[in-house]
Each structure stands twice: as structure tokens, then as C-alpha cells.
Amino acid sequence: MINEKDLLNVSVTSAPFVQEMMSATYNMWRLGWDERNGGNISYLLTEEEVAPYLDVNQAVRTAILDFPVPELANRYFIVTGSGKYFKNVKDNPEDCLGIIRVDGTGNSITLLWGLENDGKPTSELPSHFMSHIARLKVDKDHRIIMHNHASNLLGMTFTHELDEKSFTKTLWQMCTECIVVFPDGIGILPWMVPGTDEIGQRTAEKMIDHRLVIWPFHGIFGAGTTMDETFGLIETAEKAAQIYTIINSHQGGVKQVITDQNLADLAKAFGVTPIEGVLSI
């Protein structure tokens, strides 16, 4: 850890994890996935990553959690702020982002940097924390939870049956790479009020088996080990949903598809195991 004098010469915004947040949020806004203050990201950090950029013992303020998370005790995160516009993160990260630490009991969080002007972490923090807990049980290297309103996936929830296996198969059939990128398929919740503990718990349950979870008529949650991986995961599913939308806008309809055997061959060639119950071979 560097000393306090050295800290004065280091900008927190120069930290790689802050730069990643700035880039990702801007690109999500640019693609139309995060209008206004829609969407949120949380990024699990280590103290070794954070300490070179700020004094981890210097608290800005503390807040009690309504949803204790002892599984995340003493963990660090950088998160987007509640009510913050993604288009503004790149120019004003100190206002739109916050670095927080969960206390040793999991009952409160301490703000270490950012969220100026009394800003608060995303209102979806319960969903993020619960999903982090779920994914860490599956993959110890998990770090990212990303939520946005990817346009074509959102639109597809109005036009496609909301059955997980059917929805997954349709996306797999739209682009050859899909079964390789998300062989674990798509989890789908019923419509629920966002920002509640209930939707957080239901999302986390789905995150045990799926890295992508759709909130119908709202958006999608993605999980991954890196920012690029998670962004690319959602990006791939969104591209497939876009192809689905294009196909269904033409009167001619579908004349041929990637077959179940084609998909099985792809999975074998790339060494992935498709989630059970989707392919009929």
C-alpha cells in the first residue's frame, strides 16, 4: 500500500477499474441500451486494486443495508449511482460512480469515493449483491453484474413466448456463435417490480444456472469474470434478438434455420456443453 503523501498524486479516475466503468457505461448508452438513468453495473474489486488510489480507512459515509450480505463481508465494489445517467459517467465519474466496501458483518456499506452530492448506489443493489453471491458459488473468479435495457431483447419479450428453453433455442438459431458464447442459455423471470428484495432473490436463483437473466418488458442481467466478457455476453444475445426482429419484420418469414444437429456439432467443436432440454437430438 502506498503512503498518504503518494495518494495525493494519484487520481482515482485513472484506476483501470474506473476507466472500464466509464467506457462500458458510455458504450451501453451509445448503443441505446441505457436511456436516461436506466441500467446499472457493479464490479467486485480487491483491496490490492483499490488501495493504490485511495485510503481504504477513510470513510466518506456509511449506510445500513436493509438486506444483510454476510457472504460479501469486507468486499469492495465500484457501482453506478442511483438516478445517474450513463451518458454522464464519462465526463463526471465522481458524481455517477461510487467505490464501496461491505463491512465485516455484511450489515452496512461504507462509501470510500464518489457518489458526490449525497448520491446513493444503484437502487438495484439488492439484486446485484444477491447475484454476486450466487455467481461466486459457481465461479470464484466472477466479478461483474451488468443490467441494461438492451432494445431488441426487451422487444423480443413482447413477441416471443417467455419459455426459457424456447427463448434460448431461438437465440441460438439466430447466430452461429450464440451457443458457444452462452451455452448455459437464458433465464427468464415473470414480470416483477424492480428494486425489490424479491426480484433480487429470484434473479440470483436463476444466476446459479444462467449468466443471462431476462426481466420481461424491462431488460436483462448479465454476469461475468471481466467487463469485456459480460458486455460481450449481452452484446451477443442482443445481436441475436436483433436478427430475430429483422426476420419477423419480413413477410417471407424464415426459410431455413440452424438445425439442432448443427448446434450440437458447434457445441462439440468448441468444447461447450449446452444446457439440457433445449436441443432435440
Backbone bond lengths (Angstrom), bond angles and torsions (degrees), N, CA, C in turn:
res aa  C-N    CA-C-N  psi(-1)  N-CA   C-N-CA  omega(-1)  CA-C   N-CA-C  phi
1 M - - - 1.472 - - 1.530 109.23 -
2 I 1.329 117.26 136.05 1.455 119.75 179.77 1.523 110.21 -83.08
3 N 1.345 115.93 159.60 1.455 119.17 -175.11 1.529 111.73 -80.84
4 E 1.335 114.79 170.78 1.466 120.62 -174.54 1.517 112.15 -61.36
5 K 1.311 117.21 -35.96 1.462 120.17 179.82 1.516 110.61 -63.26
6 D 1.341 116.22 -41.92 1.457 119.80 179.37 1.523 111.58 -67.04
7 L 1.339 117.27 -33.21 1.457 120.91 179.72 1.528 111.32 -57.92
8 L 1.317 116.15 -34.21 1.462 120.41 -178.45 1.523 111.86 -63.48
9 N 1.320 116.51 -21.28 1.460 120.76 -177.15 1.527 113.08 -100.01
10 V 1.327 116.70 5.20 1.454 121.15 -178.29 1.528 109.31 -117.07
11 S 1.317 116.62 127.23 1.464 120.61 178.13 1.518 109.90 -89.27
12 V 1.332 116.38 129.58 1.463 120.11 178.30 1.519 110.67 -60.15
13 T 1.336 116.24 -35.16 1.464 119.07 -177.75 1.525 112.84 -67.55
14 S 1.329 117.50 -12.63 1.461 120.27 176.93 1.525 112.30 -84.93
15 A 1.322 117.02 -8.83 1.462 120.84 -179.89 1.526 110.16 -61.20
16 P 1.318 118.25 138.95 1.465 120.47 -179.06 1.529 113.39 -55.12
17 F 1.334 117.65 -38.72 1.460 119.88 -178.10 1.529 111.80 -70.59
18 V 1.324 118.08 -30.23 1.472 120.45 174.71 1.524 109.51 -71.42
19 Q 1.321 116.84 -42.44 1.458 121.15 177.74 1.529 111.15 -60.74
20 E 1.324 117.04 -39.31 1.468 120.58 177.78 1.527 110.67 -63.87
21 M 1.318 116.49 -42.09 1.469 120.00 178.64 1.522 110.87 -64.17
22 M 1.315 116.63 -41.57 1.458 120.94 179.78 1.527 111.30 -63.12
23 S 1.317 116.10 -42.64 1.462 120.98 -179.54 1.524 111.55 -69.07
24 A 1.325 116.75 -46.31 1.462 120.63 -176.91 1.524 111.47 -64.07
25 T 1.331 116.73 -46.40 1.463 119.22 -178.70 1.524 111.04 -63.82
26 Y 1.322 116.93 -39.05 1.470 119.28 179.31 1.526 110.33 -65.11
27 N 1.320 117.65 -43.46 1.460 120.30 -179.14 1.519 111.84 -67.46
28 M 1.322 117.24 -35.75 1.461 120.01 177.30 1.523 110.44 -65.82
29 W 1.329 116.62 -40.06 1.464 119.79 175.78 1.532 110.67 -66.38
30 R 1.324 116.04 -43.73 1.469 121.36 -178.62 1.529 111.66 -59.19
31 L 1.322 116.65 -36.24 1.456 121.41 -179.72 1.526 113.00 -81.18
32 G 1.339 116.83 -3.22 1.455 120.08 178.64 1.517 114.22 83.71
33 W 1.331 116.10 14.93 1.461 119.52 -178.75 1.534 112.58 -85.78
34 D 1.320 117.46 -16.64 1.470 120.64 -172.81 1.515 110.68 -137.99
35 E 1.312 115.12 75.52 1.456 121.19 176.34 1.529 110.31 -70.40
36 R 1.298 116.18 151.77 1.466 122.32 176.34 1.531 110.04 48.74
37 N 1.345 117.18 -121.87 1.466 120.04 178.49 1.524 111.02 -106.35
38 G 1.332 116.23 24.38 1.461 120.48 179.74 1.520 111.58 -73.33
39 G 1.317 116.95 141.23 1.453 122.21 175.36 1.514 113.76 96.53
40 N 1.316 116.61 159.43 1.463 122.80 179.45 1.521 110.35 -163.19
41 I 1.322 115.04 154.50 1.466 121.89 179.34 1.528 108.57 -137.46
42 S 1.317 116.54 142.22 1.457 121.60 168.54 1.526 107.98 -130.82
43 Y 1.330 115.03 140.77 1.460 122.67 -170.91 1.523 107.45 -132.35
44 L 1.319 117.31 114.07 1.458 122.94 -179.43 1.527 110.25 -74.21
45 L 1.345 116.19 126.97 1.466 122.26 -176.50 1.528 110.42 -120.23
46 T 1.314 115.21 164.65 1.459 120.47 172.82 1.528 109.05 -103.84
47 E 1.319 116.26 158.64 1.462 119.68 177.28 1.528 110.61 -62.28
48 E 1.334 116.58 -33.96 1.460 120.56 179.17 1.526 111.77 -63.63
49 E 1.309 117.38 -30.74 1.466 120.90 177.09 1.525 111.39 -76.32
50 V 1.315 116.05 -37.54 1.464 121.14 -173.93 1.530 112.24 -80.41
51 A 1.328 117.42 -41.41 1.465 122.72 -170.35 1.529 115.47 -55.77
52 P 1.341 120.42 -34.27 1.465 118.48 179.24 1.532 113.86 -67.15
53 Y 1.329 117.43 -11.54 1.463 119.83 -173.79 1.526 114.50 -114.27
54 L 1.322 117.77 -13.34 1.466 119.72 177.83 1.519 109.86 -160.04
55 D 1.322 114.85 163.82 1.462 121.51 178.21 1.529 107.90 -83.14
56 V 1.324 116.74 108.46 1.462 120.65 -175.44 1.528 112.35 -69.18
57 N 1.325 117.45 -9.55 1.468 120.87 178.36 1.521 112.89 -97.28
58 Q 1.319 115.85 -0.72 1.463 120.90 -178.05 1.525 109.41 -103.04
59 A 1.331 116.79 103.39 1.463 121.39 -178.14 1.521 111.39 -86.02
60 V 1.311 116.50 139.10 1.472 121.73 172.13 1.517 108.57 -82.36
61 R 1.332 116.21 -49.33 1.460 122.03 175.10 1.527 108.06 -166.22
62 T 1.333 114.89 165.11 1.466 121.65 -177.62 1.513 109.73 -125.64
63 A 1.316 116.62 146.55 1.466 121.35 178.25 1.522 109.60 -134.73
64 I 1.322 116.13 138.35 1.464 121.75 177.01 1.521 108.78 -78.05
65 L 1.323 116.50 138.51 1.458 121.38 177.74 1.520 110.59 -88.75
66 D 1.328 116.35 138.25 1.463 120.81 174.32 1.525 110.47 -79.06
67 F 1.317 116.34 -13.22 1.462 122.90 -175.42 1.531 108.03 -129.92
68 P 1.324 119.31 84.34 1.469 121.19 -177.23 1.526 111.88 -53.37
69 V 1.349 115.15 139.96 1.471 120.45 -178.69 1.537 109.17 -130.77
70 P 1.321 117.76 69.21 1.471 119.83 -178.89 1.526 112.88 -58.46
71 E 1.336 116.69 -25.18 1.473 120.03 178.98 1.528 112.08 -64.90
72 L 1.334 116.68 -19.70 1.468 121.34 -178.73 1.534 111.95 -108.86
73 A 1.318 117.51 16.74 1.469 121.28 -178.62 1.520 111.50 -54.02
74 N 1.342 114.46 132.81 1.477 123.28 177.73 1.530 114.08 67.14
75 R 1.334 116.44 15.38 1.460 120.41 177.44 1.526 110.02 -89.26
76 Y 1.327 115.55 149.58 1.463 123.36 179.31 1.529 109.78 -107.66
77 F 1.326 115.38 144.94 1.469 121.00 176.87 1.522 109.56 -141.87
78 I 1.317 116.22 149.83 1.451 120.48 161.67 1.516 105.69 -109.13
79 V 1.336 116.06 131.94 1.462 121.40 -173.80 1.523 109.82 -133.64
80 T 1.318 115.20 155.85 1.461 120.28 171.49 1.527 108.90 -78.67
81 G 1.335 115.97 156.51 1.455 120.59 -175.64 1.513 113.45 -92.13
82 S 1.310 115.61 154.66 1.461 121.49 176.70 1.529 110.34 -66.86
83 G 1.314 116.06 131.30 1.456 120.89 177.83 1.521 114.63 76.46
84 K 1.324 117.92 6.34 1.466 121.00 -177.74 1.530 110.89 -89.11
85 Y 1.322 115.62 140.56 1.454 121.82 -179.04 1.527 109.42 -87.56
86 F 1.323 116.02 127.80 1.459 119.60 -178.66 1.528 112.17 -60.24
87 K 1.300 117.06 -31.30 1.465 119.34 -179.03 1.529 111.91 -65.51
88 N 1.333 117.21 -17.67 1.469 121.19 -177.75 1.523 113.87 -96.58
89 V 1.332 117.59 -10.36 1.467 120.15 -174.18 1.521 111.03 -61.23
90 K 1.325 116.98 -42.82 1.465 121.15 -175.95 1.523 111.92 -60.53
91 D 1.324 117.26 -36.11 1.460 121.05 -177.09 1.520 113.34 -92.35
92 N 1.326 117.72 -19.93 1.464 119.82 -176.45 1.538 110.38 -143.69
93 P 1.335 117.39 62.15 1.472 119.82 -176.57 1.523 113.33 -62.57
94 E 1.351 117.32 -31.41 1.472 119.79 -178.54 1.522 112.03 -63.03
95 D 1.317 116.56 -28.12 1.461 120.73 -179.90 1.529 111.79 -88.34
96 C 1.326 116.87 -33.99 1.463 121.72 -169.91 1.523 114.50 -95.63
97 L 1.329 117.42 -18.48 1.458 121.94 -177.83 1.518 110.41 -120.54
98 G 1.323 115.90 159.06 1.465 120.13 175.77 1.514 110.97 -144.83
99 I 1.318 116.19 142.06 1.465 121.75 172.13 1.523 106.94 -101.68
100 I 1.321 116.04 122.63 1.463 121.02 -175.90 1.522 110.29 -126.05
101 R 1.341 115.21 158.79 1.457 121.38 173.69 1.522 108.54 -130.05
102 V 1.316 116.10 132.39 1.460 120.93 173.26 1.523 107.74 -77.06
103 D 1.323 117.66 138.12 1.468 119.50 -176.94 1.534 111.14 -73.25
104 G 1.314 115.65 177.10 1.462 120.92 -173.79 1.513 115.15 -66.54
105 T 1.326 117.23 -15.91 1.464 120.53 178.54 1.527 112.64 -102.95
106 G 1.311 116.38 -14.28 1.463 120.45 -175.69 1.510 113.70 82.24
107 N 1.344 116.56 12.03 1.468 120.54 -176.30 1.526 113.88 -95.70
108 S 1.324 117.56 -13.05 1.461 119.71 -178.37 1.519 110.06 -150.69
109 I 1.327 114.65 165.93 1.460 120.22 175.39 1.524 108.75 -124.23
110 T 1.322 115.39 148.71 1.456 122.31 177.17 1.519 108.49 -114.83
111 L 1.332 116.63 128.55 1.456 121.10 174.46 1.520 108.40 -83.69
112 L 1.327 115.39 124.82 1.466 120.78 -179.09 1.524 112.17 -102.88
113 W 1.317 116.38 -24.52 1.476 120.58 -178.18 1.522 108.87 -163.88
114 G 1.340 114.86 149.60 1.453 121.06 172.62 1.512 114.54 84.91
115 L 1.345 115.59 -163.59 1.463 123.75 -177.76 1.525 110.53 46.94
116 E 1.327 113.47 49.70 1.462 119.44 179.90 1.525 111.36 -63.99
117 N 1.324 115.73 166.66 1.473 122.08 -179.41 1.530 111.48 60.26
118 D 1.339 114.88 40.13 1.465 122.08 176.99 1.526 113.32 62.17
119 G 1.321 116.84 30.64 1.458 120.53 176.97 1.520 112.10 -65.74
120 K 1.322 115.37 159.21 1.463 121.69 -179.59 1.523 109.66 -123.96
121 P 1.323 117.41 154.41 1.468 119.41 174.57 1.524 110.49 -61.39
122 T 1.322 115.95 161.28 1.459 121.70 178.89 1.526 112.76 -43.82
123 S 1.320 115.55 142.71 1.468 120.04 177.87 1.528 111.63 -67.78
124 E 1.338 116.58 -15.05 1.461 120.93 177.88 1.537 111.77 -89.96
125 L 1.345 117.56 15.72 1.456 120.04 -178.43 1.533 112.78 -55.12
126 P 1.352 119.33 -38.03 1.471 117.94 176.78 1.524 112.17 -57.64
127 S 1.347 115.81 -45.56 1.461 119.46 179.65 1.525 111.34 -63.19
128 H 1.338 116.18 -40.90 1.458 119.68 179.73 1.521 111.37 -63.72
129 F 1.322 116.92 -50.37 1.465 120.00 -178.08 1.530 111.36 -61.17
130 M 1.314 116.53 -43.48 1.466 119.33 -179.13 1.524 111.08 -65.17
131 S 1.333 116.24 -37.32 1.467 119.34 178.41 1.523 111.39 -71.06
132 H 1.339 117.56 -36.85 1.464 119.71 174.76 1.528 110.19 -59.51
133 I 1.306 116.55 -44.90 1.469 120.64 -179.86 1.527 110.07 -59.77
134 A 1.329 116.16 -45.40 1.468 120.51 -179.14 1.516 111.72 -63.82
135 R 1.327 117.03 -45.91 1.466 119.97 -176.27 1.534 112.25 -70.30
136 L 1.334 117.56 -32.60 1.463 120.04 178.40 1.529 111.63 -65.79
137 K 1.320 117.00 -25.36 1.459 120.38 175.78 1.519 110.84 -71.63
138 V 1.327 115.82 -27.43 1.464 121.73 -179.00 1.525 111.08 -89.80
139 D 1.346 116.09 -39.80 1.466 122.34 -173.77 1.525 109.02 -142.69
140 K 1.323 116.70 110.57 1.464 120.54 -177.59 1.521 112.41 -65.48
141 D 1.334 117.87 -17.10 1.463 121.62 179.89 1.527 112.98 -92.07
142 H 1.331 116.22 1.47 1.469 120.05 179.08 1.528 111.32 -59.33
143 R 1.362 116.72 141.44 1.464 119.60 -178.54 1.529 114.57 -142.35
144 I 1.315 118.75 -25.23 1.467 120.79 -168.97 1.525 111.86 -117.23
145 I 1.340 116.06 135.36 1.461 123.02 163.07 1.523 106.58 -121.58
146 M 1.327 116.21 126.94 1.463 122.13 -175.44 1.528 109.67 -130.10
147 H 1.315 115.43 128.24 1.469 120.93 178.38 1.518 109.08 -123.49
148 N 1.322 115.77 132.81 1.461 119.61 173.92 1.522 110.61 -152.07
149 H 1.330 115.20 179.33 1.460 122.09 -177.04 1.523 109.39 -111.12
150 A 1.337 116.53 56.17 1.463 122.00 -179.21 1.532 109.50 -51.10
151 S 1.322 115.81 120.62 1.466 121.98 -164.35 1.523 114.68 -60.32
152 N 1.319 116.73 -48.84 1.465 119.14 -175.07 1.518 112.58 -74.43
153 L 1.327 117.45 -34.37 1.460 119.88 174.40 1.523 110.38 -65.04
154 L 1.332 115.80 -41.73 1.460 119.87 177.08 1.528 109.69 -60.84
155 G 1.347 116.16 -47.00 1.460 120.13 179.87 1.517 112.45 -61.20
156 M 1.322 116.29 -36.98 1.459 121.26 -178.17 1.523 112.09 -63.97
157 T 1.344 117.49 -26.42 1.464 119.74 179.03 1.526 111.96 -69.40
158 F 1.326 117.01 -13.05 1.468 121.03 176.39 1.532 111.76 -91.89
159 T 1.323 117.59 -22.79 1.463 120.90 -170.72 1.521 114.11 -114.87
160 H 1.308 118.20 -11.45 1.468 122.18 -177.81 1.518 108.92 -116.93
161 E 1.319 117.24 145.50 1.462 118.75 176.48 1.528 109.68 -60.09
162 L 1.321 115.99 142.70 1.452 121.41 -174.87 1.527 111.30 -91.97
163 D 1.305 114.31 53.67 1.456 122.64 175.04 1.525 107.59 -106.09
164 E 1.322 117.64 126.53 1.460 121.15 -172.22 1.526 113.32 -57.86
165 K 1.312 116.84 -45.37 1.466 119.74 -176.68 1.525 111.16 -69.37
166 S 1.330 116.47 -41.69 1.462 120.27 178.88 1.523 111.10 -66.63
167 F 1.313 117.15 -43.19 1.462 122.77 179.68 1.532 109.66 -62.71
168 T 1.322 115.95 -44.58 1.466 121.03 178.83 1.519 110.93 -60.94
169 K 1.321 116.51 -46.92 1.466 120.13 -177.66 1.524 111.17 -62.88
170 T 1.320 116.89 -41.46 1.457 119.77 178.12 1.521 111.10 -58.99
171 L 1.328 117.60 -45.28 1.465 120.67 179.17 1.527 110.91 -65.18
172 W 1.323 117.27 -42.53 1.472 120.07 177.59 1.524 111.21 -57.48
173 Q 1.337 116.60 -35.74 1.463 120.95 -176.16 1.528 113.28 -78.37
174 M 1.321 117.48 -11.36 1.460 120.35 -176.01 1.528 113.31 -82.86
175 C 1.336 117.39 -32.13 1.466 121.54 -178.43 1.523 108.22 -142.46
176 T 1.306 116.80 135.43 1.458 121.14 -177.20 1.530 112.68 -56.08
177 E 1.339 117.76 -34.66 1.466 120.19 -174.67 1.521 114.10 -76.36
178 C 1.340 118.26 -13.77 1.470 120.13 -169.46 1.520 113.74 -61.34
179 I 1.315 118.25 -45.91 1.466 119.56 -178.35 1.525 111.31 -65.24
180 V 1.324 115.99 -25.37 1.468 120.47 178.18 1.529 110.57 -77.00
181 V 1.331 116.46 -38.83 1.466 121.39 -176.70 1.530 111.79 -78.29
182 F 1.325 117.34 -41.72 1.471 118.49 177.69 1.538 110.96 -132.42
183 P 1.342 116.01 70.48 1.464 120.14 176.85 1.522 112.94 -65.33
184 D 1.344 116.50 -18.88 1.462 121.35 178.25 1.520 112.75 -80.48
185 G 1.336 117.41 0.73 1.452 121.13 172.12 1.513 115.42 72.33
186 I 1.319 114.58 -166.93 1.461 123.03 -174.43 1.524 109.80 -116.36
187 G 1.326 117.02 129.41 1.454 121.14 170.25 1.515 109.52 -91.56
188 I 1.309 117.58 144.55 1.470 121.65 -178.74 1.523 109.82 -132.51
189 L 1.328 116.45 128.83 1.464 121.92 174.64 1.523 109.88 -95.03
190 P 1.305 118.29 159.43 1.467 119.27 165.52 1.526 108.14 -69.80
191 W 1.328 117.62 164.51 1.467 119.10 177.13 1.523 108.56 -61.30
192 M 1.334 115.74 134.49 1.458 121.68 179.20 1.523 109.19 -144.06
193 V 1.322 116.54 157.61 1.455 121.10 176.21 1.523 108.52 -69.09
194 P 1.341 118.25 126.53 1.469 120.04 -179.62 1.531 112.04 -74.08
195 G 1.338 115.35 162.83 1.458 120.48 175.69 1.504 114.52 80.60
196 T 1.349 117.72 8.95 1.463 120.64 -178.59 1.530 110.48 -105.32
197 D 1.324 116.05 159.99 1.456 120.31 175.23 1.527 110.29 -63.07
198 E 1.341 116.55 -35.25 1.463 120.27 -176.98 1.532 111.67 -61.60
199 I 1.335 116.77 -47.56 1.457 118.42 -179.26 1.529 110.37 -68.10
200 G 1.322 116.60 -30.89 1.454 120.21 175.52 1.519 111.66 -63.86
201 Q 1.331 116.30 -43.80 1.455 121.09 -179.49 1.527 110.84 -66.25
202 R 1.326 116.81 -42.28 1.463 120.37 -179.26 1.529 111.06 -67.54
203 T 1.326 116.42 -38.21 1.466 119.99 177.41 1.524 110.26 -64.16
204 A 1.323 116.38 -44.44 1.468 121.16 -179.98 1.526 111.36 -60.88
205 E 1.320 116.45 -38.80 1.470 120.06 177.67 1.530 110.51 -60.39
206 K 1.313 116.18 -41.63 1.473 120.37 178.24 1.524 111.57 -68.60
207 M 1.335 116.12 -32.31 1.464 121.08 -176.88 1.533 112.69 -67.99
208 I 1.313 117.96 -13.53 1.458 120.38 174.94 1.530 110.10 -64.59
209 D 1.329 116.19 -36.95 1.468 121.03 -175.82 1.522 114.33 -108.57
210 H 1.331 117.28 -19.12 1.464 121.07 -175.10 1.525 110.61 -132.46
211 R 1.347 116.36 141.37 1.466 119.76 173.52 1.522 111.67 -90.75
212 L 1.319 116.94 -7.79 1.464 122.20 176.10 1.520 108.97 -122.26
213 V 1.322 116.40 126.63 1.464 121.52 178.82 1.521 108.61 -130.90
214 I 1.320 115.59 125.68 1.467 120.68 -178.26 1.521 110.63 -96.78
215 W 1.331 114.38 134.23 1.464 122.31 168.00 1.530 105.83 -100.33
216 P 1.325 118.91 104.75 1.471 120.25 -175.42 1.523 112.69 -54.18
217 F 1.339 114.23 141.01 1.471 123.53 177.59 1.530 112.05 64.01
218 H 1.328 116.90 15.16 1.471 121.05 -175.97 1.526 111.41 -135.25
219 G 1.328 117.78 -63.17 1.458 118.86 -176.42 1.512 112.05 171.72
220 I 1.324 115.56 -153.89 1.457 120.49 -173.70 1.528 110.38 -140.49
221 F 1.329 115.85 147.79 1.455 124.17 171.22 1.518 108.31 -109.36
222 G 1.333 116.92 134.49 1.454 121.68 176.04 1.511 110.11 -127.52
223 A 1.324 117.21 150.18 1.462 122.91 179.92 1.517 109.46 -130.85
224 G 1.344 115.87 147.77 1.456 119.18 178.94 1.509 112.63 -168.01
225 T 1.325 115.58 178.01 1.459 121.40 -178.81 1.523 112.37 -90.07
226 T 1.338 117.32 -22.50 1.460 121.91 177.83 1.513 109.38 -136.12
227 M 1.331 115.55 164.95 1.453 119.89 177.69 1.530 110.86 -64.53
228 D 1.333 116.43 -43.68 1.464 119.89 179.72 1.524 111.91 -62.16
229 E 1.329 115.96 -44.06 1.465 119.32 -179.73 1.524 111.31 -60.45
230 T 1.321 116.27 -46.04 1.460 120.71 -176.75 1.518 111.30 -68.50
231 F 1.328 116.27 -44.15 1.463 120.31 176.46 1.531 109.56 -59.60
232 G 1.343 116.56 -46.02 1.455 120.79 -178.78 1.516 113.12 -65.12
233 L 1.317 116.84 -32.19 1.458 122.08 177.68 1.529 109.68 -62.33
234 I 1.328 116.42 -51.50 1.461 120.69 179.07 1.528 110.38 -66.04
235 E 1.328 116.49 -40.22 1.457 122.04 -179.19 1.530 111.08 -59.18
236 T 1.326 116.74 -40.75 1.465 121.10 -179.33 1.526 111.12 -67.85
237 A 1.336 116.82 -45.13 1.461 120.40 177.87 1.526 110.74 -63.89
238 E 1.333 116.85 -39.17 1.456 121.06 179.41 1.533 111.25 -65.21
239 K 1.345 117.42 -39.15 1.466 120.76 177.03 1.527 110.26 -62.32
240 A 1.324 116.51 -42.42 1.462 120.46 177.98 1.528 110.93 -62.16
241 A 1.331 116.67 -41.28 1.466 120.69 178.11 1.523 110.88 -65.44
242 Q 1.312 116.60 -34.14 1.467 120.81 176.66 1.528 110.31 -65.18
243 I 1.335 117.56 -43.95 1.468 120.92 177.42 1.526 110.15 -61.41
244 Y 1.329 116.41 -41.91 1.467 120.93 176.84 1.524 110.77 -58.14
245 T 1.322 116.18 -43.71 1.471 121.09 -179.84 1.520 110.75 -65.05
246 I 1.323 117.41 -42.75 1.469 121.30 178.95 1.525 110.31 -61.54
247 I 1.342 116.57 -46.97 1.462 121.18 -179.20 1.525 110.74 -58.58
248 N 1.321 116.19 -44.49 1.460 120.25 -175.19 1.521 113.25 -77.41
249 S 1.335 116.98 -5.80 1.463 119.56 175.90 1.528 111.73 -90.56
250 H 1.325 116.94 -5.21 1.462 121.24 -179.27 1.523 110.13 -104.01
251 Q 1.328 116.15 137.08 1.453 120.62 -177.62 1.523 112.49 -66.02
252 G 1.328 116.48 -28.32 1.455 119.63 -178.26 1.511 114.03 -65.70
253 G 1.340 116.54 -26.46 1.455 121.32 179.39 1.517 112.94 69.04
254 V 1.329 115.45 -166.87 1.461 122.11 -176.66 1.523 110.32 -84.57
255 K 1.320 116.24 130.83 1.465 121.28 177.92 1.524 111.98 -104.64
256 Q 1.325 117.60 -23.72 1.455 121.97 176.81 1.525 109.31 -155.90
257 V 1.322 116.41 157.54 1.466 121.11 -178.85 1.518 109.66 -138.19
258 I 1.321 115.35 167.13 1.455 120.88 167.81 1.527 105.90 -72.01
259 T 1.312 117.14 120.81 1.460 120.54 -174.64 1.527 111.88 -78.02
260 D 1.320 115.05 166.98 1.463 119.61 176.36 1.522 110.81 -60.08
261 Q 1.336 116.94 -37.96 1.460 120.01 179.00 1.528 110.18 -66.87
262 N 1.355 116.39 -40.01 1.465 119.97 175.56 1.528 110.36 -57.64
263 L 1.331 116.10 -45.40 1.457 120.72 -178.34 1.528 111.20 -64.90
264 A 1.313 116.47 -40.37 1.462 120.20 178.10 1.528 110.51 -64.28
265 D 1.319 116.16 -39.89 1.461 120.41 178.49 1.533 111.10 -64.38
266 L 1.325 115.93 -40.71 1.467 120.49 176.87 1.524 110.88 -60.09
267 A 1.320 115.48 -48.67 1.463 120.36 -178.60 1.529 110.84 -58.76
268 K 1.323 116.42 -43.17 1.460 120.55 179.65 1.526 111.01 -64.65
269 A 1.350 116.00 -43.57 1.465 120.79 -177.88 1.525 112.13 -63.20
270 F 1.346 116.88 -34.38 1.462 120.55 -176.48 1.528 112.96 -101.53
271 G 1.313 116.49 4.65 1.457 120.09 173.30 1.516 114.81 69.07
272 V 1.334 116.83 33.93 1.466 120.27 177.19 1.523 109.00 -114.54
273 T 1.333 115.09 156.93 1.463 120.47 -179.48 1.524 109.36 -112.74
274 P 1.329 117.84 111.16 1.468 119.70 -179.52 1.532 111.08 -66.11
275 I 1.301 115.76 144.04 1.445 120.13 176.96 1.530 108.94 -57.77
276 E 1.315 115.64 142.19 1.454 120.14 -174.89 1.523 112.79 -68.51
277 G 1.325 115.25 150.87 1.464 121.22 172.85 1.504 116.11 89.99
278 V 1.350 117.87 0.87 1.465 120.54 -179.27 1.534 111.04 -96.95
279 L 1.325 116.83 -47.83 1.464 120.89 -178.77 1.531 110.49 -87.12
280 S 1.326 115.19 142.31 1.477 121.25 179.74 1.517 109.18 -112.06
281 I 1.307 116.40 79.39 1.467 120.97 177.10 1.537 108.98 -139.91
